[in-house]
Amino acid sequence: MGLTEQQYTLCYQSRVGREECLKTYQDISLPEVAKSATKSVDIISPAFCCDCLETLEELSIENKALFLDSGGEQYHYIPCLNANDEHIQLMEALVKNK
C-alpha cells in the first residue's frame, strides 16, 4: 500500500487464556487512535485467507463500534480474499507446484 511506518499500526485481535499474548491489543489501541488526530482507520487481517465468524464479529462489528464510540469517524474493514477468483487461482497454482 506504500504506507510509511508512521501510517500504520500492527495490532493483535484475540487473547487466549490468562497468559499475556502478543501486543499491541487491538481493543486497547483503537480507542487511543480514535482519541488522537486519526479519525479514519482501515482494518485488515492478513493472517486469514478467508473471513470467519470470529473475524467478522470482532473486526467488522465490535471494533468498529469501539472506534466510533471513542471518537473515530470512519472505520473500514477490508475483507479477506475469500472466494476471489485471483485468490483461488493462486491457491490452485500453489497446489499444482507441489
C-alpha distances in whole Angstrom, upper triangle without the diagonal:
4,6,9,11,13,10,10,13,14,17,20,21,25,28,30,34,35,34,31,27,24,23,21,23,21,24,25,21,21,24,23,20,22,25,23,21,18,19,16,14,12,13,12,14,13,17,18,18,20,21,24,26,26,22,22,25,24,20,21,24,25,22,22,25,25,22,24,27,26,26,22,22,19,17,15,15,13,15,16,16,20,22,19,21,18,18,22,22,20,22,25,24,24,27,29,28,30
4,7,10,12,10,10,14,15,19,21,23,27,30,32,36,37,35,32,29,25,24,22,24,22,25,26,22,22,25,24,20,22,25,22,21,18,20,17,16,14,16,15,17,16,19,21,21,23,24,27,30,29,25,26,28,26,23,24,27,28,25,24,28,27,24,26,29,28,27,23,23,21,20,18,18,16,19,19,20,23,25,23,24,21,21,25,25,23,25,28,27,26,30,31,30,32
4,7,8,6,7,11,13,16,19,21,25,27,30,34,34,32,29,26,23,21,19,21,19,22,22,19,19,21,20,17,19,21,19,17,15,17,15,13,12,14,14,16,16,19,21,22,24,24,27,29,27,24,25,27,24,21,22,25,26,22,22,25,24,21,23,26,24,23,20,21,18,18,16,17,16,19,19,20,24,26,24,26,24,23,27,27,25,27,30,29,28,32,34,32,34
4,5,5,7,10,12,16,19,22,25,27,31,34,34,32,29,26,22,20,18,21,20,23,22,18,19,22,20,17,19,21,18,17,15,18,16,15,15,16,16,18,18,20,23,24,26,27,29,31,29,26,27,29,26,23,24,27,27,24,24,27,25,22,24,27,25,24,21,22,20,20,19,20,19,22,22,24,27,30,28,30,27,26,30,30,28,30,33,32,31,34,36,34,35
4,5,6,8,10,13,17,20,23,25,28,31,31,29,25,23,19,17,15,18,17,20,19,16,17,20,17,15,18,20,17,16,15,18,17,15,15,15,16,17,17,19,22,24,26,26,28,30,28,24,26,28,25,22,24,26,26,22,23,26,24,21,24,26,24,23,21,22,21,20,19,20,19,22,22,24,27,30,29,31,28,27,31,31,28,30,33,32,31,34,36,35,35
4,6,8,11,14,18,20,23,25,29,31,31,29,26,24,20,17,15,18,17,20,18,15,15,17,15,12,15,17,13,13,12,15,14,13,14,15,17,19,19,21,24,26,28,27,29,30,28,25,26,28,25,22,23,26,25,21,21,24,22,19,21,24,21,20,18,20,19,18,19,20,20,23,24,26,29,32,30,33,30,29,33,34,31,33,36,35,34,37,39,38,39
4,7,10,13,17,19,23,25,28,31,32,30,26,24,21,18,16,18,16,19,18,14,14,17,15,12,14,16,13,12,10,13,11,10,11,12,14,16,17,20,22,24,25,25,27,28,26,23,24,25,22,19,21,23,23,19,19,22,20,17,19,22,20,19,16,17,16,15,15,16,16,20,21,23,26,29,27,30,28,27,30,31,29,30,34,33,32,35,38,36,37
4,7,10,13,15,19,21,25,28,28,26,23,20,17,15,13,14,13,16,15,12,12,15,14,11,14,16,14,14,11,13,12,9,9,10,11,13,14,16,19,21,22,21,24,25,23,19,21,22,19,16,18,20,20,16,17,20,18,15,18,21,19,18,16,17,15,14,14,14,14,17,18,20,23,27,25,28,26,24,28,29,27,28,32,31,30,33,35,34,35
4,6,10,12,16,18,21,24,24,23,19,17,14,11,9,11,10,13,12,9,10,13,12,10,13,15,13,14,12,14,13,10,11,10,11,12,13,15,18,20,22,21,22,23,21,18,20,21,17,15,17,19,18,15,16,19,17,14,18,20,17,18,16,18,16,15,15,15,15,18,18,21,24,27,26,29,27,25,29,30,28,28,32,32,30,33,36,35,35
4,7,10,13,15,18,21,22,20,17,14,11,9,7,9,8,12,12,10,11,15,14,12,15,18,17,18,15,17,16,12,12,10,10,10,11,12,15,18,19,19,20,21,19,16,18,19,16,14,17,19,18,15,17,19,17,16,19,21,19,20,18,20,18,16,16,15,15,17,17,19,22,25,25,28,26,24,27,28,26,26,30,30,28,30,33,32,32
4,7,10,12,15,18,19,17,14,11,8,7,5,6,5,9,9,7,9,13,12,12,15,17,17,18,16,17,16,13,12,10,10,10,11,12,14,18,19,17,18,19,16,14,16,17,13,11,15,17,15,12,15,17,15,14,18,19,17,19,17,20,18,15,16,14,15,17,17,20,22,25,25,28,27,24,27,29,27,27,30,31,29,31,34,33,33
4,6,8,11,15,16,14,12,9,7,6,6,5,5,9,10,10,11,14,15,15,17,19,20,22,19,20,19,15,15,11,11,9,11,10,13,16,17,16,16,17,13,12,15,15,11,11,14,16,14,12,15,17,15,15,19,20,19,21,19,22,20,17,17,15,16,16,16,19,21,24,25,28,27,24,26,29,26,26,29,30,28,29,33,32,32
4,7,10,14,15,15,13,10,9,9,9,6,5,7,10,10,11,14,15,15,17,20,20,23,20,20,19,15,14,11,11,9,11,10,12,15,15,13,13,13,10,8,11,11,8,8,12,13,11,10,13,15,13,14,17,18,18,20,18,21,19,16,16,13,15,15,15,18,19,23,24,27,26,23,26,28,26,25,29,30,28,29,33,33,32
4,7,10,12,12,11,8,9,10,10,8,8,9,11,13,14,16,18,18,20,22,23,26,23,23,22,19,18,14,14,12,14,12,13,17,17,15,13,13,9,10,13,12,9,10,14,14,12,12,15,17,15,16,20,20,20,23,21,24,22,19,19,16,18,17,17,20,21,24,26,29,28,25,27,30,28,26,30,31,29,30,34,34,32
4,7,8,8,8,6,8,10,11,8,10,10,12,14,16,17,19,20,22,23,25,27,25,26,25,22,21,18,18,15,17,15,16,20,20,18,16,16,12,13,16,15,12,14,17,17,15,14,18,19,17,19,22,22,21,24,24,26,25,22,22,20,21,21,21,24,24,28,29,32,32,28,30,33,31,29,33,34,31,32,36,36,34
4,7,7,8,7,10,12,14,12,14,14,16,18,19,21,22,24,25,27,28,31,29,29,28,25,25,21,20,17,19,16,17,21,21,19,17,17,13,15,18,17,14,16,20,20,18,18,21,22,20,22,25,25,25,28,27,30,29,25,26,23,24,23,22,25,25,28,30,33,33,29,31,34,32,30,33,34,31,32,36,36,34
4,6,8,9,12,14,16,14,17,16,17,20,22,23,24,26,28,29,30,33,31,32,31,28,28,24,24,21,23,20,21,25,24,23,20,20,16,18,21,19,17,20,23,23,20,20,24,24,22,25,28,27,27,30,30,32,32,28,29,26,28,27,26,29,29,32,34,37,37,33,34,37,35,33,36,38,35,35,39,39,37
4,7,9,12,14,16,14,17,17,17,20,22,23,24,26,27,28,30,33,31,32,32,29,29,26,26,23,25,22,24,28,28,26,24,23,19,21,24,22,19,22,25,25,21,21,25,25,23,25,28,27,26,30,30,33,33,30,30,28,30,30,29,32,32,35,37,40,40,36,38,40,38,36,39,41,38,38,42,42,40
4,6,10,12,14,13,17,17,17,19,22,23,23,25,27,28,29,32,31,32,32,29,29,25,25,22,24,21,23,27,27,26,24,24,20,21,25,23,20,22,26,26,23,22,26,26,24,26,29,28,27,30,30,33,33,30,30,28,29,29,28,31,31,35,37,40,39,35,37,39,37,35,38,39,36,37,40,40,38
4,7,8,11,10,14,14,14,16,19,20,20,22,24,25,26,29,28,29,29,26,26,23,23,21,22,20,22,26,26,25,24,24,20,20,24,22,19,20,24,24,21,20,24,25,22,23,27,26,25,28,27,31,30,27,28,26,27,28,27,30,31,34,35,38,37,34,36,38,36,34,38,38,35,36,40,39,37
4,6,9,8,12,13,13,14,17,19,19,20,23,24,25,28,26,27,26,23,23,20,19,17,18,16,18,22,23,22,21,21,17,17,21,20,17,18,21,22,20,18,22,23,20,21,25,25,24,27,26,29,28,25,25,23,24,24,23,26,27,31,32,35,33,30,32,35,32,30,34,35,32,33,36,36,34
4,7,7,10,13,13,13,16,18,18,19,21,23,23,26,24,25,24,21,21,18,17,15,16,14,17,20,22,21,21,21,18,17,20,20,17,17,21,22,20,18,21,23,20,21,24,25,23,26,24,27,26,23,23,21,22,23,22,24,26,29,30,33,31,28,31,33,30,29,32,33,30,31,35,34,33
3,5,8,11,10,10,13,15,14,15,18,19,19,22,20,22,22,19,19,16,17,15,16,15,18,22,23,22,22,22,19,18,21,20,17,16,20,21,19,16,19,21,18,18,22,22,20,23,22,25,24,21,22,20,21,23,22,25,27,30,31,34,32,29,32,34,31,31,34,35,32,34,37,36,35
4,6,9,8,7,10,12,11,12,15,17,16,19,17,19,19,16,17,14,15,14,16,16,18,22,23,22,22,22,19,17,20,19,16,15,18,19,17,14,17,19,16,15,19,20,18,20,19,22,21,19,20,19,20,21,21,24,26,30,30,33,32,29,32,34,31,31,35,35,32,34,38,37,36
4,6,5,6,9,11,11,12,15,16,17,20,18,19,18,16,16,14,15,14,16,15,17,21,22,20,19,19,16,15,17,16,12,12,16,16,14,11,15,16,13,13,17,17,16,18,17,20,20,17,18,17,19,20,20,24,25,29,29,33,31,29,31,34,31,31,34,35,33,34,38,37,37
4,5,5,6,9,10,10,12,14,15,18,15,16,15,12,13,10,12,11,14,14,16,20,20,17,18,17,14,12,14,14,10,9,12,13,11,8,11,13,10,10,14,15,13,16,14,17,16,13,15,13,15,17,18,21,23,26,27,30,29,27,29,32,30,29,33,34,32,34,37,37,36
4,6,6,7,9,11,11,13,15,18,16,16,16,14,15,12,14,14,17,17,19,22,22,19,18,17,14,13,15,13,9,10,12,12,9,7,10,11,8,9,12,12,11,14,13,17,16,14,16,15,17,19,20,24,24,28,29,32,32,29,32,35,33,32,36,37,35,36,40,40,39
4,6,6,7,9,11,12,13,16,15,16,16,15,16,15,17,17,20,20,21,25,25,22,22,21,18,17,18,17,13,13,16,16,13,10,13,13,9,10,13,13,11,14,14,17,18,16,18,17,20,22,23,26,28,31,32,35,34,32,35,37,35,35,38,39,37,39,42,42,41
4,6,5,6,9,10,11,14,12,13,14,12,13,12,15,15,18,19,21,24,24,22,22,22,19,17,18,18,14,13,16,16,14,10,12,13,10,9,13,13,11,13,12,15,16,14,16,16,18,20,21,25,27,30,30,34,33,30,33,36,33,33,37,38,36,38,41,40,40
4,5,5,6,9,10,12,10,10,11,9,11,10,13,15,18,19,20,23,23,21,21,20,18,16,16,16,12,11,13,13,11,8,9,10,7,6,9,10,8,10,9,12,12,10,13,13,16,18,20,24,25,29,29,32,31,29,32,35,33,33,37,37,36,38,41,41,41
4,5,5,6,9,12,10,10,12,11,14,14,17,18,21,22,24,27,26,24,24,23,20,19,19,18,14,14,15,15,12,9,10,10,7,6,8,8,5,8,8,12,13,12,15,16,19,21,23,27,29,32,32,36,35,33,36,38,37,37,40,41,39,41,45,44,44
4,5,5,6,10,9,11,13,12,15,15,18,19,22,23,25,28,28,26,26,26,23,21,22,21,17,16,18,18,16,12,13,14,10,9,11,12,8,9,10,13,15,14,17,18,21,23,25,29,30,34,34,37,36,34,37,39,37,38,41,42,40,42,45,45,45
4,5,5,8,6,8,9,9,12,13,16,18,20,22,24,26,26,24,25,25,23,20,21,20,17,15,17,17,16,12,12,13,11,8,11,12,9,9,8,11,12,12,14,16,18,21,23,26,28,32,31,34,33,32,35,37,35,35,39,40,38,40,43,43,43
4,5,7,6,6,8,9,12,13,17,19,22,24,25,28,27,25,26,25,23,21,20,20,17,15,16,16,15,11,11,11,9,6,7,9,6,5,4,8,10,10,13,15,18,21,24,27,29,32,31,35,34,33,36,38,36,37,40,41,40,42,45,45,45
4,7,7,8,11,12,16,17,21,23,25,27,28,31,31,28,29,28,26,24,24,23,20,19,20,19,17,14,14,14,11,9,10,10,6,6,7,11,13,14,17,19,22,25,27,31,33,36,35,39,38,36,40,42,40,40,44,45,43,46,49,48,48
4,5,8,11,12,15,17,20,23,25,27,29,31,31,29,30,30,28,25,25,25,22,20,21,21,20,16,16,17,14,11,13,13,10,9,9,12,14,15,17,20,22,25,27,31,33,36,35,38,37,36,39,41,39,40,44,44,42,45,48,47,48
4,6,9,11,15,17,21,23,25,28,29,32,32,30,31,31,29,27,26,26,24,21,22,22,22,18,17,18,16,13,14,15,12,10,9,11,13,14,17,20,22,25,28,30,33,36,35,38,36,35,39,41,39,40,43,44,42,45,48,47,48
4,6,8,11,13,17,20,22,24,26,28,28,26,28,28,26,23,23,23,21,18,18,19,19,15,14,16,14,11,12,14,11,10,7,9,10,11,13,16,18,21,24,27,29,32,31,34,33,32,35,37,35,36,40,40,39,42,44,44,44
4,7,11,13,17,20,22,25,26,28,27,25,27,26,25,22,21,22,19,17,17,17,17,14,12,13,13,9,9,12,10,7,5,5,6,8,11,14,17,20,23,26,28,31,30,33,32,31,35,37,35,36,40,40,39,42,44,44,45
4,7,10,14,17,19,22,23,24,24,22,24,24,23,20,19,20,18,15,14,16,16,13,11,13,13,9,9,13,12,10,6,6,4,6,8,11,13,17,20,22,25,27,26,29,28,28,31,33,32,33,36,37,36,38,41,41,42
4,6,10,13,16,18,19,21,21,19,21,21,20,17,16,17,15,12,12,14,14,11,10,12,12,9,10,14,13,12,8,9,6,5,6,9,10,14,16,19,22,25,23,27,26,25,28,30,28,29,33,33,33,35,38,37,38
4,7,10,13,16,16,17,17,16,18,19,18,15,14,16,14,11,11,13,14,11,10,14,14,11,13,16,16,15,12,12,8,6,5,6,7,10,13,16,18,21,20,23,22,21,24,26,25,26,29,30,29,31,34,34,35
4,7,10,12,13,15,15,13,15,16,15,11,11,13,11,7,8,12,12,10,9,13,13,11,13,16,16,17,13,14,11,8,6,5,6,9,11,14,16,19,19,22,21,19,23,25,23,24,27,28,27,29,32,32,33
4,6,9,9,11,11,11,13,15,14,10,11,13,12,8,10,13,14,12,12,16,16,15,17,20,20,20,17,18,14,11,9,6,5,7,7,11,13,16,16,19,18,16,19,21,20,20,24,24,23,25,28,28,29
4,5,6,9,9,9,11,13,12,8,10,13,11,8,11,14,15,13,14,17,17,17,19,22,21,23,20,21,18,14,12,9,8,8,7,10,12,16,16,19,18,15,18,21,18,18,22,23,21,23,26,26,26
4,5,7,9,10,13,16,14,11,13,16,15,12,14,18,18,16,18,21,21,20,23,25,25,26,23,24,21,17,15,12,10,10,7,9,12,15,15,18,16,13,16,18,16,16,19,20,18,20,23,23,23
4,7,9,10,12,14,13,10,13,16,14,13,15,18,19,17,19,22,22,21,24,26,26,28,25,26,23,20,18,14,13,12,9,11,12,16,16,19,18,14,17,19,16,15,19,20,18,19,23,22,22
4,5,7,8,12,11,9,11,14,14,12,14,17,18,17,19,22,22,22,24,27,27,28,25,26,23,20,17,14,12,10,7,8,9,13,14,17,16,12,14,17,15,14,17,19,17,18,21,22,21
4,7,9,13,14,11,13,16,16,15,16,19,21,20,21,24,25,24,27,29,29,31,27,28,24,21,18,15,12,10,6,6,6,9,10,13,12,9,10,13,11,10,14,15,14,15,18,19,19
4,6,10,11,9,10,14,15,13,14,17,19,18,19,22,23,23,25,28,28,30,27,27,23,20,17,13,11,8,5,6,4,8,10,13,13,10,11,14,14,12,15,18,17,17,20,22,22
4,7,8,6,7,10,11,10,10,13,15,15,16,19,20,20,22,24,25,27,24,24,21,17,15,11,10,7,6,8,6,10,12,15,16,13,14,18,17,16,19,21,20,21,24,25,25
4,5,5,6,9,10,10,11,13,14,15,17,19,20,21,23,24,26,27,25,26,23,19,17,13,13,10,9,12,10,13,15,18,19,16,17,21,20,18,21,24,22,22,26,27,27
4,5,5,6,8,10,10,11,12,14,15,17,18,20,21,22,24,26,24,25,22,19,17,14,15,12,12,15,13,15,18,21,23,20,20,24,24,22,25,27,26,26,30,31,30
4,6,5,6,8,10,10,10,12,14,15,16,18,20,21,22,24,23,24,22,18,17,14,15,13,13,16,15,18,20,24,24,21,22,26,25,23,26,28,27,27,31,32,31
4,6,5,6,7,9,10,10,12,14,15,16,18,20,21,23,20,21,19,15,14,10,11,10,10,13,12,16,18,21,22,19,20,24,22,21,24,26,25,26,29,30,30
4,6,6,5,7,9,10,11,13,14,15,17,18,20,22,19,20,17,14,12,9,10,9,10,13,12,16,17,21,22,19,21,24,23,22,26,28,27,27,31,32,32
4,6,6,5,6,8,10,11,12,14,16,17,18,20,19,19,18,14,14,11,13,12,14,17,16,19,21,25,25,23,24,28,27,26,29,31,30,31,34,35,35
4,6,6,5,6,8,10,10,12,14,15,16,18,17,18,17,13,13,11,13,13,14,18,17,21,22,26,26,23,25,29,27,26,30,32,30,31,35,35,35
4,6,6,5,7,10,10,11,13,15,15,17,15,16,14,10,10,7,10,10,11,15,16,19,20,24,24,21,24,27,25,25,28,30,28,30,33,34,34
4,6,6,6,9,11,11,12,14,16,17,14,15,12,9,8,6,9,9,11,15,15,18,19,23,23,21,23,26,26,25,28,30,29,31,34,35,35
4,6,5,6,9,10,11,12,14,16,14,15,13,10,10,9,12,12,15,19,18,21,22,26,27,25,27,30,29,29,32,34,33,34,37,38,38
4,5,5,6,9,10,11,12,15,14,15,14,11,13,11,15,15,17,21,21,24,25,29,29,27,29,32,31,31,34,36,34,35,39,40,39
4,5,5,6,8,10,10,13,11,13,12,9,10,10,13,14,16,20,21,24,25,28,28,26,29,32,30,30,33,35,34,35,38,39,39
4,5,5,6,8,10,11,9,10,9,6,8,8,12,14,16,20,21,24,24,28,28,26,29,32,31,31,34,35,34,36,39,40,40
4,6,5,6,8,10,9,10,11,9,11,12,16,17,20,23,24,27,27,31,32,30,32,35,34,34,37,39,38,39,42,43,43
4,6,5,6,9,9,11,12,10,13,13,17,19,21,25,25,29,29,33,33,31,33,36,35,35,38,40,38,40,43,43,43
4,6,5,7,5,8,9,7,11,12,15,18,20,24,25,28,28,32,32,30,33,35,34,34,38,39,38,39,43,43,43
4,5,5,4,6,7,7,11,13,17,19,22,25,26,29,29,33,33,31,34,37,36,36,39,41,40,42,45,45,45
4,6,7,9,11,11,15,16,20,22,25,28,29,32,32,36,36,35,37,40,39,39,42,44,43,44,47,48,48
4,6,9,11,12,15,17,20,23,25,29,30,34,33,37,37,35,38,40,39,39,43,44,43,44,48,48,48
4,6,10,11,15,17,20,23,26,29,31,34,34,37,37,35,38,41,40,40,43,44,43,45,48,48,49
4,6,8,11,14,17,20,23,26,28,31,30,34,33,32,35,37,36,37,40,41,40,42,45,45,46
4,7,10,13,16,19,23,26,27,30,29,32,32,31,34,37,36,36,40,41,40,42,45,45,46
4,7,10,13,16,19,22,24,26,25,29,28,28,31,33,32,33,36,37,37,39,41,42,43
4,7,10,13,16,19,21,23,23,26,26,25,28,30,29,30,33,34,34,36,38,39,39
4,6,9,13,15,17,20,19,22,22,21,24,26,26,26,30,31,30,32,35,35,36
4,6,9,12,14,17,16,20,20,19,21,24,23,23,27,28,27,29,32,33,33
4,7,9,11,14,13,17,16,15,18,20,19,20,23,24,24,26,29,29,30
4,7,8,11,11,14,14,13,15,18,17,18,21,22,22,24,26,27,28
4,5,9,9,13,12,10,12,15,14,14,17,19,18,20,23,24,24
4,6,6,9,9,6,9,12,11,11,14,16,16,17,20,21,22
4,6,9,10,7,8,12,12,11,14,16,16,17,20,21,22
4,6,8,7,6,10,11,11,12,15,16,16,18,20,21
4,6,5,6,9,10,11,12,14,16,17,19,20,22
4,5,5,6,9,10,11,12,14,15,16,18,21
4,5,5,6,9,10,10,12,14,15,16,19
4,5,5,6,9,10,11,12,14,15,17
4,5,5,6,9,10,11,12,14,16
4,5,5,6,9,10,10,12,15
4,5,5,6,9,10,11,13
4,5,5,6,9,10,11
4,5,5,6,9,10
4,5,5,6,9
4,6,5,7
4,5,5
4,6
4
